[in-house]
Amino acid sequence: MQVMKFEDNFYDVLENTDRVLVLYGIGKAAKKVYSYLPAVSYVIDQKADGVMTFHDILVRQPEELKKINKPLAILICVQDVEISNEIKSRIQKMDINAIVFEYCNNSGFDIYHPVKYVSTRKQIKYVRLVCHSSGWILDKFADRMKEQLQLRGIRAEISDSVDSEADINHHIPFHPYEPIKDYADTLMITHVDSLDKLNLLKHQLRTARMGICMSRETMNTLVNWGIPREKLCYINPAQDGAIKPKKYTLGITHKTYMDGRKRVEALLDICNVIDPSYFKFKIMGAGWENIVKEMQAGGFEVEYYPEFDYEVYVNLIPSLDYYLFWGFDEGSMGYLDALAAGVETIVTPQGYHLDVKEGITYPCRTVDDFTDVLLELQNKRKKRTELVEKWTWSNYVDKHLEVWSYILGNDNEIYHNKHFYEDGIFSVLVTNV
């Protein structure tokens, strides 16, 4: 009696032999495969009672195999591995001429076997960051990750070689990684821009546990190029959070008047509504001293020139983002200079302002009009900064820890952030969740 190996294709072997086919088992696996088999001569099952049939074939007890005086080809159709092994052991003790195949473990039957992840560690205590970079960007990734891991009480080291004692060896970037042995390696995939890099990555991911891309686009592209989907995820990169939003520079270039024609106090009404984090002012003209002090006390950055200086003026106007004027006295000469400099304007629609077609970017008549426009600009910039507000190094490392826990087979809860972001663990094709 001979037990055939996985690569001994059932159909190929049976085609070149005159053995009679014996189906061992009458459960789900046997029912699935029966229609794909050549003529079955005998059916064997422990449940046989002398009356039971399977596709009109009498089901016999295993001991009756010894009574069949013909060369046999036995196909074991049992999905449970332990039971299948018991059957093979029982058959091997019989004095029969037989070759034995296993339906669930033979190349002739394209059976899908889900990956089973074995829990190896319950907590990540040591991460080796394998960094071969001599440039500041990748070094920065390694440094920031080390800082964040240490803040979480995790031992983190940066080196140009792996450590077999580390729970995770994370390679920054993937190119120098040598897949000699599995040390729970993950690879930072920056970009793949050549066939050599693609083939290198395919070779590396036979051993490495996961390739971590920087974007969904790169991940999907690599899948289309033949990288196994289960070996890829993506984690968006981080920004330092040290850069503050660029402030809009608002310019005013006229002096104050005792008769109130400019109603300069309106500037304080406007400043009471807008956020000094998003606006600063450049003012040229006499009489603004007290208002400037109040503005500065409210947190606004103000560059103030009480005297008119033409050389300063011709440099000041082009430095503005918006020229501001809320008076109703025919118009402001600074409005013309702002247009000459290509500066946008937030001014009253009156006088010669109207004679410059399309010269007014935002026409405003009341304080509410001005504050509405400035709040619109403020919210536009605020929304832009909020786009990457959560792209922090803290979140970047937390997402790596979730992916690392997954590939180590840890059964701790790593899905509590579901629906808060799409990258990290949620870009992994998860089995057995």
BELVENDA-V543178 format. One line per field, one symbol per residue. ss: DSSP state (2 for helix, 1 for strand, 0 for the rest). psi: psi as a letter, one per 30 degrees, with the letter a starting at -180 (. if undefined). burial: I if it has 9 or more other ideal C-beta (glycine too) atoms within 8 Angstrom, else O. A space follows every 50 residues. Layout:
# BELVENDA-V543178
ss = ???
psi = ???
burial = ???
This chain:
# BELVENDA-V543178
ss = 01100000022222200001111100022222222200011111000000 00110011110222222000011111000022222222222200000111 11222000000000000000000001111110000222222222222222 20001111100000000111110000000000001111100000222222 22220000011110022222222200002221110000000000000111 11000000000000022222200000001111110000222222222000 11111000022222222220011110000000222222220001111000 22200000000110002222222222222222222200000022222222 222222200000000001001002222000000
psi = kkkllefikeeeeefglglkkkjjkgaeeeeefefglakkekkkkffkgf ekljhgkkklkeffeffjhlkkjkjjikekeeeeeeeeeeeffkiljkkk lkeghkffjikkjkkkkkkekfkjfkkkjjkgkgleeeeeeeeeeeeeee fggkkkkklglljffkekjkkjafefkjheljhhklkjjeljgleeeeee eeeeffekekkjlfleeeeeeeefggkkefgkakjklllfgfklkkkkjk kkilllkffgffifffeeeeffelkfffklkjkklkggeeeeeeeefggk kkjkjfkkjeeeeffeefflekkkkglhhelkefeeeeeffgklkjlkil bfeffjkgfjejkkeleeeeeeeeeeeeeeeeeeefegegileeeeeeee eeeeeeffgkgljggfgkfflfabffgkjklh.
burial = IOOIOOOIIIOIIIOOIOIIIIIIIIIOIIOOIIOOIOOIOIIIIOOIOO OIOIOOIOIIOIOIIOOIOOIIIIIIIIOOOOOIOOIIOIIOOIOIOIII IIIIOIOOIOOOOOOOOOIOOOOIOIIIIIIIIOOOOIIOIIIIIIIIII OOOIOIIOIOOIIOOIIIIIIIIIOIIOIOOOIIIIIIIOOIOOOOIIOI IIOIIOIIOIIIIIOIOIIOIIIOOOIOOOIIIIIIOIOOOOOOOOIIII IIIIOIOOOOOIOIOIIIIIIOOIOIOIIIIIIIIOIIOOIIOIIIOIOI OIOIIOOOOOOIIOOIIIOIOIIIIIIOOOIIOIIOIIIOIOIIIIIIIO OOIOOIOOOIOIOIOOIOIIIOIIIOIIOOIIOOIOOOOOIIIOIIIIII IIIIIIIIIIOOOIOOIOOOIOIIIIIIOOOOO
